[in-house]
Amino acid sequence: MTVKQRLPYYFIGFLLGIIIVYFILDKKNVEFDYLPNARVLKSIRRKPQIFSPEVLQIIHSKKVDSLTINQILKNGNVDIWNKLKLDTCMQYNIQGRKNLKNITLTVKRCDSIAFIEKVVIE
């Protein structure tokens, strides 16, 4: 068999393998945290979260609830290029997606905690 004759068989097997792996991993709820955005969000979610008094006031006034903040910390867009290094902490701006695009969080990720400093509603 020549290479031209083997190539269709290779692509058919490759596509079947991708489909099988996709369905197996989909049922296991596997998260791929290889991109910087996903790694930052996962490290913030794993640490204990502390809210600043300003954020607590916004939560108590019912402009934003803690479930919305958790949803942004799960699916938000991290502005990685404008991060700020403070002592042992990194400060990130995280913007919500889809219907939460008008909410931006300012989060300081330290070694042992994640400090949510500010919530901006546009």
DSSP file with accessible surface (Angstrom, degrees, kcal/mol):
  #  RESIDUE AA STRUCTURE BP1 BP2  ACC     N-H-->O    O-->H-N    N-H-->O    O-->H-N    TCO  KAPPA ALPHA  PHI   PSI    X-CA   Y-CA   Z-CA
    1    1 A M              0   0  132      0, 0.0     2,-0.1     0, 0.0     0, 0.0   0.000 360.0 360.0 360.0 138.7    0.0    0.0    0.0
    2    2 A T     >  -     0   0   81      1,-0.1     4,-1.7     4,-0.0     3,-0.3  -0.336 360.0-102.9 -86.8 172.0    1.2    3.5   -0.8
    3    3 A V  H  > S+     0   0  105      1,-0.2     4,-2.0     2,-0.2    -1,-0.1   0.889 121.7  57.1 -63.4 -37.9    1.0    6.4    1.5
    4    4 A K  H  4 S+     0   0  180      1,-0.2    -1,-0.2     2,-0.2     0, 0.0   0.845 108.6  46.9 -62.7 -33.1   -1.9    7.8   -0.4
    5    5 A Q  H  > S+     0   0  103     -3,-0.3     4,-0.5     1,-0.2    -1,-0.2   0.814 113.7  47.5 -79.5 -28.7   -3.8    4.6    0.2
    6    6 A R  H  X S+     0   0  143     -4,-1.7     4,-2.2     1,-0.2    -2,-0.2   0.771  95.4  74.8 -80.7 -28.2   -3.0    4.5    3.9
    7    7 A L  H  X S+     0   0   83     -4,-2.0     4,-2.5     1,-0.2     5,-0.2   0.899  92.9  50.3 -57.7 -45.4   -3.8    8.1    4.6
    8    8 A P  H  > S+     0   0   71      0, 0.0     4,-2.3     0, 0.0    -1,-0.2   0.920 111.2  50.1 -61.0 -38.1   -7.7    7.7    4.6
    9    9 A Y  H  X S+     0   0  163     -4,-0.5     4,-2.3     2,-0.2    -2,-0.2   0.901 110.2  50.8 -64.5 -40.3   -7.5    4.8    7.0
   10   10 A Y  H  X S+     0   0  140     -4,-2.2     4,-2.6     1,-0.2    -1,-0.2   0.942 111.7  46.4 -61.3 -48.1   -5.3    6.8    9.3
   11   11 A F  H  X S+     0   0  106     -4,-2.5     4,-2.6     2,-0.2     5,-0.2   0.880 111.2  51.7 -66.3 -37.6   -7.7    9.7    9.3
   12   12 A I  H  X S+     0   0  101     -4,-2.3     4,-2.3    -5,-0.2    -1,-0.2   0.948 113.5  44.4 -63.2 -46.0  -10.7    7.5    9.9
   13   13 A G  H  X S+     0   0   43     -4,-2.3     4,-2.3    -5,-0.2    -2,-0.2   0.903 112.8  52.1 -65.1 -39.4   -9.1    5.8   12.8
   14   14 A F  H  X S+     0   0  105     -4,-2.6     4,-2.2    -5,-0.2    -2,-0.2   0.933 111.0  46.5 -63.0 -46.0   -7.9    9.2   14.2
   15   15 A L  H  X S+     0   0  102     -4,-2.6     4,-2.3     2,-0.2    -2,-0.2   0.905 111.9  50.6 -65.1 -41.4  -11.4   10.7   14.1
   16   16 A L  H  X S+     0   0   99     -4,-2.3     4,-2.4    -5,-0.2    -1,-0.2   0.912 110.2  51.0 -62.6 -40.2  -13.0    7.6   15.7
   17   17 A G  H  X S+     0   0   31     -4,-2.3     4,-2.5     2,-0.2     5,-0.2   0.914 109.4  49.8 -63.4 -42.1  -10.4    7.8   18.5
   18   18 A I  H  X S+     0   0   84     -4,-2.2     4,-2.5     2,-0.2    -2,-0.2   0.929 111.4  49.0 -62.3 -44.0  -11.1   11.5   19.1
   19   19 A I  H  X S+     0   0   87     -4,-2.3     4,-2.1     2,-0.2    -2,-0.2   0.930 112.5  47.4 -63.6 -43.9  -14.8   10.8   19.3
   20   20 A I  H  X S+     0   0  100     -4,-2.4     4,-2.2     1,-0.2     5,-0.2   0.941 113.4  47.4 -63.9 -46.4  -14.4    7.9   21.7
   21   21 A V  H  X S+     0   0   80     -4,-2.5     4,-2.6     1,-0.2     5,-0.3   0.912 109.7  54.8 -62.8 -39.6  -12.0    9.9   24.0
   22   22 A Y  H  X S+     0   0  142     -4,-2.5     4,-1.9    -5,-0.2    -1,-0.2   0.937 110.9  43.9 -59.7 -46.5  -14.4   12.9   23.9
   23   23 A F  H  X S+     0   0  113     -4,-2.1     4,-1.3     2,-0.2    -1,-0.2   0.870 113.9  50.1 -70.9 -34.1  -17.4   10.8   25.1
   24   24 A I  H  X S+     0   0   87     -4,-2.2     4,-0.9    -5,-0.2    -2,-0.2   0.947 115.4  42.0 -67.6 -46.8  -15.4    9.0   27.8
   25   25 A L  H  <>S+     0   0   54     -4,-2.6     5,-1.5     1,-0.2     4,-0.4   0.801 107.9  61.8 -72.3 -26.8  -13.9   12.2   29.2
   26   26 A D  H ><5S+     0   0   89     -4,-1.9     3,-0.8    -5,-0.3    -1,-0.2   0.890 103.8  49.0 -66.2 -36.2  -17.2   14.0   29.0
   27   27 A K  H 3<5S+     0   0  177     -4,-1.3    -1,-0.2     1,-0.2    -2,-0.2   0.752 108.8  53.3 -75.6 -21.6  -18.9   11.5   31.4
   28   28 A K  T 3<5S-     0   0  145     -4,-0.9    -1,-0.2    -5,-0.1    -2,-0.2   0.468 104.1-128.4 -91.2  -1.8  -16.0   11.8   33.9
   29   29 A N  T < 5 -     0   0  138     -3,-0.8     2,-0.4    -4,-0.4    -3,-0.2   0.930  39.4-178.7  53.4  50.1  -16.3   15.7   34.1
   30   30 A V      < -     0   0   64     -5,-1.5     2,-0.5     2,-0.0    -1,-0.2  -0.642  15.7-148.3 -81.4 132.2  -12.6   16.1   33.4
   31   31 A E        -     0   0   99     -2,-0.4     2,-0.8     2,-0.0    -1,-0.0  -0.890   2.5-147.6-102.2 131.4  -11.4   19.7   33.4
   32   32 A F        +     0   0  119     -2,-0.5     2,-0.4     1,-0.1     3,-0.3  -0.865  19.1 177.0 -97.8 108.0   -8.5   20.6   31.1
   33   33 A D        +     0   0   31     -2,-0.8    -1,-0.1     1,-0.2    -2,-0.0  -0.383  40.1 116.4-107.8  53.8   -6.5   23.4   32.9
   34   34 A Y        +     0   0  176     -2,-0.4    -1,-0.2     4,-0.0    -2,-0.0   0.738  55.6  77.5 -94.3 -25.6   -3.7   23.8   30.5
   35   35 A L  S  > S-     0   0  126     -3,-0.3     4,-2.1     1,-0.1     5,-0.2  -0.558  87.3-118.3 -84.8 152.4   -4.4   27.4   29.4
   36   36 A P  H  > S+     0   0   58      0, 0.0     4,-2.4     0, 0.0     5,-0.2   0.875 111.3  56.9 -58.7 -38.1   -3.4   30.3   31.7
   37   37 A N  H  > S+     0   0   37      1,-0.2     4,-2.1     2,-0.2     5,-0.2   0.947 110.3  43.3 -59.2 -48.4   -7.0   31.5   32.1
   38   38 A A  H  > S+     0   0   28      1,-0.2     4,-2.4     2,-0.2    -1,-0.2   0.880 112.4  53.1 -67.9 -36.8   -8.2   28.1   33.4
   39   39 A R  H  X S+     0   0  139     -4,-2.1     4,-2.2     2,-0.2    -1,-0.2   0.917 110.2  47.2 -66.5 -41.4   -5.2   27.6   35.7
   40   40 A V  H  X S+     0   0   12     -4,-2.4     4,-2.0    -5,-0.2    -2,-0.2   0.945 113.7  47.5 -65.3 -46.6   -5.7   31.0   37.4
   41   41 A L  H  X S+     0   0    4     -4,-2.1     4,-2.4    -5,-0.2    -2,-0.2   0.909 112.3  49.8 -62.7 -40.5   -9.4   30.5   37.9
   42   42 A K  H  X S+     0   0   55     -4,-2.4     4,-1.9     1,-0.2    -1,-0.2   0.917 109.9  50.2 -66.5 -40.1   -8.9   27.0   39.3
   43   43 A S  H  X S+     0   0   28     -4,-2.2     4,-0.7     1,-0.2    -1,-0.2   0.867 111.7  48.9 -68.0 -31.5   -6.2   28.2   41.8
   44   44 A I  H >< S+     0   0    0     -4,-2.0     3,-0.6     1,-0.2    -1,-0.2   0.918 111.1  49.5 -71.0 -42.4   -8.5   31.0   43.0
   45   45 A R  H 3< S+     0   0   71     -4,-2.4    -2,-0.2     1,-0.2    -1,-0.2   0.839 107.5  54.8 -66.2 -31.4  -11.4   28.6   43.4
   46   46 A R  H 3< S+     0   0  190     -4,-1.9    -1,-0.2    -5,-0.2    -2,-0.2   0.716  98.1  74.8 -76.1 -21.3   -9.3   26.0   45.4
   47   47 A K  S << S-     0   0   50     -4,-0.7    66,-0.2    -3,-0.6     2,-0.1  -0.579  98.9 -90.8 -90.7 155.4   -8.2   28.6   48.0
   48   48 A P        -     0   0   85      0, 0.0    66,-2.6     0, 0.0     2,-0.5  -0.445  45.5-135.3 -61.6 134.6  -10.3   30.0   50.8
   49   49 A Q  E     -a  114   0A  56     64,-0.2     2,-0.4    -2,-0.1    66,-0.2  -0.830  18.9-168.7-101.7 130.9  -12.1   33.1   49.6
   50   50 A I  E     -a  115   0A  76     64,-2.6    66,-2.8    -2,-0.5     2,-0.4  -0.967  11.5-146.0-118.2 130.1  -12.2   36.2   51.7
   51   51 A F  E     -a  116   0A  50     -2,-0.4    66,-0.2    64,-0.2    64,-0.0  -0.769  14.6-126.3 -96.4 140.9  -14.5   39.1   50.7
   52   52 A S     >  -     0   0    9     64,-2.1     4,-2.5    -2,-0.4     5,-0.2  -0.341  30.6-106.4 -75.2 162.3  -13.5   42.8   51.4
   53   53 A P  H  > S+     0   0  106      0, 0.0     4,-2.1     0, 0.0     5,-0.2   0.876 121.8  56.3 -58.5 -33.9  -16.0   45.0   53.3
   54   54 A E  H  > S+     0   0   93      2,-0.2     4,-1.7    63,-0.2     5,-0.1   0.923 109.1  45.1 -64.1 -42.1  -16.9   46.7   50.0
   55   55 A V  H  > S+     0   0    0     62,-0.3     4,-2.4    61,-0.2    -1,-0.2   0.907 111.0  53.4 -69.4 -40.2  -17.8   43.4   48.3
   56   56 A L  H  X S+     0   0   69     -4,-2.5     4,-2.6     1,-0.2    -1,-0.2   0.883 106.9  52.8 -61.9 -36.6  -19.8   42.3   51.4
   57   57 A Q  H  X S+     0   0  140     -4,-2.1     4,-1.8    -5,-0.2    -1,-0.2   0.914 109.3  48.5 -65.6 -39.9  -21.8   45.6   51.2
   58   58 A I  H  <>S+     0   0   25     -4,-1.7     5,-1.7     2,-0.2     6,-0.9   0.900 112.2  49.5 -66.6 -38.0  -22.6   44.9   47.5
   59   59 A I  H ><5S+     0   0   33     -4,-2.4     3,-1.2     1,-0.2    -2,-0.2   0.925 111.6  48.1 -66.4 -42.7  -23.7   41.4   48.4
   60   60 A H  H 3<5S+     0   0  146     -4,-2.6    -1,-0.2     1,-0.3    -2,-0.2   0.812 107.1  55.5 -69.8 -28.1  -25.9   42.6   51.2
   61   61 A S  T 3<5S-     0   0   64     -4,-1.8    -1,-0.3    -5,-0.2    -2,-0.2   0.481 111.5-126.2 -81.9  -0.6  -27.5   45.2   49.0
   62   62 A K  T < 5S+     0   0  184     -3,-1.2    -3,-0.2     2,-0.3     3,-0.2   0.732  75.5 123.6  64.6  27.7  -28.4   42.4   46.6
   63   63 A K  S   <S+     0   0  152     -5,-1.7     2,-0.3     1,-0.4    -4,-0.2   0.859  88.3   7.5 -76.5 -38.5  -26.8   43.9   43.6
   64   64 A V  S    S-     0   0    7     -6,-0.9    -1,-0.4    -9,-0.1    -2,-0.3  -0.994  76.5-148.9-140.0 140.7  -24.7   40.8   43.2
   65   65 A D     >  -     0   0   74     -2,-0.3     4,-1.7    -3,-0.2     3,-0.4  -0.641  30.7-106.9-107.9 170.5  -24.9   37.5   45.1
   66   66 A S  H  > S+     0   0   54      1,-0.2     4,-2.5    -2,-0.2     5,-0.2   0.798 117.3  60.3 -68.2 -26.8  -22.2   35.0   46.0
   67   67 A L  H  > S+     0   0  121      2,-0.2     4,-2.2     1,-0.2    -1,-0.2   0.890 104.3  50.2 -67.0 -37.2  -23.4   32.5   43.5
   68   68 A T  H  > S+     0   0   25     -3,-0.4     4,-2.3     2,-0.2    -2,-0.2   0.913 110.2  50.0 -64.9 -41.4  -22.8   35.1   40.7
   69   69 A I  H  X S+     0   0    0     -4,-1.7     4,-2.4     1,-0.2    -2,-0.2   0.928 111.3  48.7 -63.6 -42.8  -19.3   35.7   42.0
   70   70 A N  H  X S+     0   0   68     -4,-2.5     4,-0.8     1,-0.2    -1,-0.2   0.879 109.7  52.5 -64.4 -36.7  -18.7   31.9   42.1
   71   71 A Q  H  X S+     0   0   93     -4,-2.2     4,-2.5     2,-0.2     3,-0.5   0.904 110.0  48.0 -66.6 -38.8  -20.0   31.6   38.5
   72   72 A I  H  X S+     0   0    2     -4,-2.3     4,-2.2     1,-0.2    -2,-0.2   0.900 109.4  53.4 -67.4 -38.0  -17.6   34.3   37.4
   73   73 A L  H  < S+     0   0    1     -4,-2.4    -1,-0.2     1,-0.2   -28,-0.2   0.676 114.7  43.1 -70.8 -13.8  -14.7   32.6   39.2
   74   74 A K  H  < S+     0   0  119     -4,-0.8    -2,-0.2    -3,-0.5    -1,-0.2   0.834 132.9  14.5 -94.8 -39.5  -15.6   29.4   37.3
   75   75 A N  H  < S+     0   0   79     -4,-2.5    -2,-0.2    -5,-0.1    -3,-0.2   0.269  94.3 122.8-122.1   9.6  -16.2   30.7   33.8
   76   76 A G     <  -     0   0    0     -4,-2.2     2,-0.6    -5,-0.2    20,-0.2  -0.105  62.7-111.0 -75.8 171.3  -14.8   34.3   33.7
   77   77 A N  E     -B   95   0A  64     18,-3.3    18,-2.6   -36,-0.0     2,-0.4  -0.913  29.1-147.9-101.9 119.9  -12.2   35.8   31.5
   78   78 A V  E     -B   94   0A  16     -2,-0.6     2,-1.6    16,-0.2    16,-0.2  -0.738  10.7-137.0 -90.5 130.5   -8.9   36.6   33.3
   79   79 A D    >   +     0   0   58     14,-2.7     3,-0.6    -2,-0.4    14,-0.4  -0.657  34.8 168.8 -84.0  84.6   -7.0   39.7   32.2
   80   80 A I  G >   +     0   0   35     -2,-1.6     3,-1.1     1,-0.2    -1,-0.2   0.824  66.9  60.6 -72.1 -30.1   -3.6   37.9   32.4
   81   81 A W  G 3  S+     0   0  231      1,-0.3    -1,-0.2    -3,-0.2    -2,-0.1   0.740 106.8  46.1 -73.6 -21.9   -1.7   40.6   30.5
   82   82 A N  G <  S+     0   0  110     -3,-0.6    -1,-0.3    11,-0.1    -2,-0.1  -0.113  80.2 140.7-112.0  36.5   -2.5   43.3   33.1
   83   83 A K    <   -     0   0  103     -3,-1.1     2,-0.4     9,-0.1     9,-0.2  -0.404  40.8-143.5 -75.8 157.4   -1.8   41.4   36.3
   84   84 A L  E     -C   91   0A  90      7,-2.0     7,-3.2    -2,-0.1     2,-0.6  -0.984   3.0-142.0-127.5 128.1   -0.2   43.1   39.1
   85   85 A K  E     +C   90   0A 145     -2,-0.4     2,-0.5     5,-0.2     5,-0.2  -0.817  20.6 179.4 -94.7 121.4    2.4   41.6   41.5
   86   86 A L  E >   -C   89   0A  56      3,-3.0     3,-3.8    -2,-0.6     2,-0.1  -0.961  57.7 -65.1-123.3 111.9    2.1   42.7   45.1
   87   87 A D  T 3  S-     0   0  155     -2,-0.5    -2,-0.0     1,-0.3     0, 0.0  -0.264 120.8 -15.4  48.0-110.5    4.6   41.1   47.6
   88   88 A T  T 3  S+     0   0   90     -2,-0.1    -1,-0.3    -3,-0.1     2,-0.3   0.293 127.0  83.2-101.9   9.0    3.6   37.4   47.5
   89   89 A a  E <   -C   86   0A  14     -3,-3.8    -3,-3.0    21,-0.1     2,-0.4  -0.775  63.0-146.5-114.6 157.4    0.3   38.0   45.8
   90   90 A M  E     -CD  85 109A  29     19,-2.1    19,-3.5    -2,-0.3     2,-0.5  -0.979  14.3-146.9-120.0 134.5   -0.9   38.5   42.3
   91   91 A Q  E     -CD  84 108A  41     -7,-3.2    -7,-2.0    -2,-0.4     2,-0.3  -0.890  20.1-178.5-106.3 129.0   -3.8   40.8   41.5
   92   92 A Y  E     - D   0 107A   8     15,-3.2    15,-2.8    -2,-0.5     2,-0.5  -0.925  24.3-139.3-125.6 149.6   -6.1   39.9   38.6
   93   93 A N  E     - D   0 106A  56    -14,-0.4   -14,-2.7    -2,-0.3     2,-0.5  -0.946  23.0-167.5-104.4 127.2   -9.2   41.4   37.0
   94   94 A I  E     -BD  78 105A   0     11,-2.9    11,-3.3    -2,-0.5     2,-0.4  -0.970   1.9-162.1-121.4 121.9  -11.8   38.8   36.0
   95   95 A Q  E     -BD  77 104A  75    -18,-2.6   -18,-3.3    -2,-0.5     9,-0.2  -0.832  20.8-117.9-104.9 141.6  -14.7   39.7   33.8
   96   96 A G        -     0   0    0      7,-2.3     2,-0.3     4,-0.7   -20,-0.1  -0.202  26.0-127.5 -70.5 164.1  -17.9   37.6   33.5
   97   97 A R    >   -     0   0  110      5,-0.0     3,-2.3     3,-0.0     2,-0.1  -0.732  63.6 -11.0-110.1 163.4  -19.0   35.9   30.3
   98   98 A K  G >  S+     0   0  187      1,-0.3     3,-1.2    -2,-0.3    -2,-0.0  -0.275 137.4   5.7  53.9-114.8  -22.3   36.0   28.4
   99   99 A N  G 3  S+     0   0  129      1,-0.3    -1,-0.3     2,-0.1     3,-0.3   0.551 131.5  58.3 -79.0  -3.5  -25.0   37.6   30.6
  100  100 A L  G X   +     0   0   21     -3,-2.3     3,-1.8     1,-0.2    -4,-0.7   0.123  67.3 114.7-107.5  20.5  -22.5   38.6   33.3
  101  101 A K  T <   +     0   0  125     -3,-1.2    -1,-0.2     1,-0.3    -2,-0.1   0.725  68.7  63.7 -63.9 -21.3  -20.2   40.7   31.0
  102  102 A N  T 3  S+     0   0   71     -3,-0.3    20,-2.8    -5,-0.1     2,-0.5   0.475  90.0  81.1 -83.7   1.3  -21.1   43.8   33.0
  103  103 A I  E <   - E   0 121A  13     -3,-1.8    -7,-2.3    18,-0.2     2,-0.4  -0.919  55.8-177.1-113.3 128.8  -19.5   42.5   36.2
  104  104 A T  E     -DE  95 120A  23     16,-2.5    16,-3.0    -2,-0.5     2,-0.4  -0.992   9.1-156.6-125.4 131.6  -15.7   42.6   36.8
  105  105 A L  E     -DE  94 119A   0    -11,-3.3   -11,-2.9    -2,-0.4     2,-0.6  -0.843   7.5-150.4-104.8 143.4  -14.0   41.2   39.9
  106  106 A T  E     -DE  93 118A   6     12,-2.5    11,-2.1    -2,-0.4    12,-1.3  -0.970  25.4-177.5-110.5 115.9  -10.6   42.3   41.3
  107  107 A V  E     -DE  92 116A   0    -15,-2.8   -15,-3.2    -2,-0.6     2,-0.6  -0.950  21.6-153.6-121.7 133.9   -9.1   39.3   43.0
  108  108 A K  E     -DE  91 115A  52      7,-3.2     7,-3.1    -2,-0.4     2,-0.8  -0.931  14.2-158.8-105.3 114.9   -5.8   39.1   44.9
  109  109 A R  E     +DE  90 114A  56    -19,-3.5   -19,-2.1    -2,-0.6     5,-0.2  -0.840  18.3 174.0 -98.5 110.5   -4.4   35.6   44.7
  110  110 A a        -     0   0   18      3,-2.5   -21,-0.1    -2,-0.8   -63,-0.0  -0.386  47.5 -87.8-103.3-173.7   -2.0   34.9   47.5
  111  111 A D  S    S+     0   0  125      1,-0.2     3,-0.1    -2,-0.1   -22,-0.1   0.893 121.1  12.6 -64.5 -41.0   -0.2   31.8   48.7
  112  112 A S  S    S+     0   0   88      1,-0.1     2,-0.3   -65,-0.1    -1,-0.2   0.604 126.5  35.1-116.2 -14.1   -2.9   30.6   51.0
  113  113 A I        -     0   0   51    -66,-0.2    -3,-2.5     2,-0.0     2,-0.5  -0.914  59.8-135.2-137.4 164.8   -6.0   32.7   50.3
  114  114 A A  E     -aE  49 109A   0    -66,-2.6   -64,-2.6    -2,-0.3     2,-0.7  -0.990  23.5-159.3-120.0 117.1   -7.9   34.4   47.5
  115  115 A F  E     -aE  50 108A  56     -7,-3.1    -7,-3.2    -2,-0.5     2,-0.9  -0.879   5.9-152.9-104.3 113.4   -9.0   38.0   48.5
  116  116 A I  E     +aE  51 107A   0    -66,-2.8   -64,-2.1    -2,-0.7   -61,-0.2  -0.772  21.9 173.0 -88.5 105.7  -11.9   39.4   46.5
  117  117 A E  E     +     0   0A  44    -11,-2.1     2,-0.3    -2,-0.9   -62,-0.3   0.868  52.6  10.8 -84.3 -42.5  -11.2   43.1   46.7
  118  118 A K  E     - E   0 106A  92    -12,-1.3   -12,-2.5   -64,-0.1     2,-0.4  -0.995  46.6-158.3-147.8 146.3  -13.7   44.8   44.4
  119  119 A V  E     - E   0 105A   8     -2,-0.3     2,-0.5   -14,-0.2   -14,-0.2  -0.996  15.9-165.3-123.8 123.3  -16.8   44.2   42.3
  120  120 A V  E     - E   0 104A  57    -16,-3.0   -16,-2.5    -2,-0.4     2,-0.6  -0.948   1.6-167.1-113.2 123.1  -17.5   46.6   39.5
  121  121 A I  E       E   0 103A  71     -2,-0.5   -18,-0.2   -18,-0.2   -19,-0.1  -0.947 360.0 360.0-110.5 119.5  -20.9   46.6   37.9
  122  122 A E              0   0  155    -20,-2.8   -20,-0.1    -2,-0.6    -2,-0.0  -0.629 360.0 360.0 -93.1 360.0  -21.1   48.6   34.6
